[in-house]
Amino acid sequence: MKLYPLFADLADRAVLVVGGGAVAERKTAALVEAGARVTVGSPTLSPLLAQWAQAGRIVHIAGSFQAHWLDHAWLVIAATDDEALHQRIVELAAARRLFCNVVDDAARCSFHVPAVIDRAPLTIAISSGGDAPMFARLLRERLETLLDHSLGALATLAARLRKRIRLRHPEPAARRRFYEQLFAGPVADLVRRGRPEAAQAEAERLLASVDASSRGSVVLVGAGPGDPGLLTLRALRAMNEADVILHDRLVSDEVLALARRDAERIEVAKEAGHHHTTQDGIHALMLEHARAGRRVVRLKGGDPFVFGRGGEELEFLRAHDIPYEVVPGITAAVACAAYAGIPLTHRDRAQSVRLLTAHCKASHDTLDWPALARERQTLAVYMGVSQLEAFQQRLLAHGRAASTPFALVENGSRPEQRVVTGTLGQLARRAVEQAVQSPALLILGEVAALAESLAWFGAPPVGERGQGIPPRRASVSFGASVDTLAAIHHA
């Protein structure tokens, strides 16, 4: 179930809880803490709820549920053990357009109560859509250990300065950079050390200082082959600091979804034979936004320095005195081979790897074909779908055996990954028969024969006689922290 995340202001608003046991007690406690005017309707109350009713913290209606209890409520929680009563409450609440939560019955809920990490005024809510509440609680426990309790005090300090920050930095990009300094620099450290006065003074000094970071910059970021789990932490950080993201067509939607929501996104749709944005156009966009004081992320599929024209872009930025940095990504050859179960090197089969591009016909003329035709090496060929026949013929002409195994990895590392296998003599024909489309990477060499026996991800490889051996799946271990989450393949 896809839920819309919503934080509700219930201060001094009427909320009805039907039920008086331990579960109702937990729900009521959270509502009271949020400032709601809680009415608990039940024949009996738990000892703690009875104390709260006697102290005037809640209102108790003794007796069985009546429809008029809903008349003034903003929302209602059904927390009894009577399913028929729950269904009646759900129907009556829907007729009144009230949000209703039925404890331990996700299908009947019109809102869910998430697992909460409280760093007031900062609140972090985790929901599984009602499908796996224990998993949401487990994640909350993990995050509780990662998020310092001083975050609430830091958020309060920022709130006090908010109006002045907006006046001092009216441009959103500069304002965001100020907040980054506030939350990650000496101010946050002083708050964490329990020195609020010193933190306030440092924040005032920072607010009065000249913002040296107002100059724009460009970060070349490798987005990897498509699986968002293969992004580096530095890549993720850069994407969340960006004001503008210039991204290739092959950057997956799942990767883009991890970027800052309010960053401007510009697709510079570069693919073989279809340059909707020229390289000069990309240079112009980087320059325009950087000179306007923005942080630009040039997001490239794979790695910026492996057939990504990253060097050309850095030369341009340097010539125009634009600050830059590079965040490497996992290049397609490494990722596609790994996700297809193909080791690029192997003691018995390949002692070297060559990364090639078949991007255009002219590039073929500069390659050392006799060297490429030697055995016991792996060729990883990028952007080669349209040039497979020419590539095949030249290798055969220079002595590479027609029996040399190959694997074409289409959409490597993505859910729709497909691996087509065969031999060099069959290469062009197999690609046409299987309608292989870009993005696809060609792996040619003795190691490609291991695709069928070592496959572990996605659909089984498609060999000459149809489907290959079903892959043995990875087992996933949820370790002690996010950093230890690992997929373990048992050979």
Summary of the structure (lengths in Angstrom):
residues: 491
radius of gyration: 29.7
end to end distance: 35.9
largest distance: 93.7
contacts: 1513
relative contact order: 0.06
helix: 41%
strand: 20%
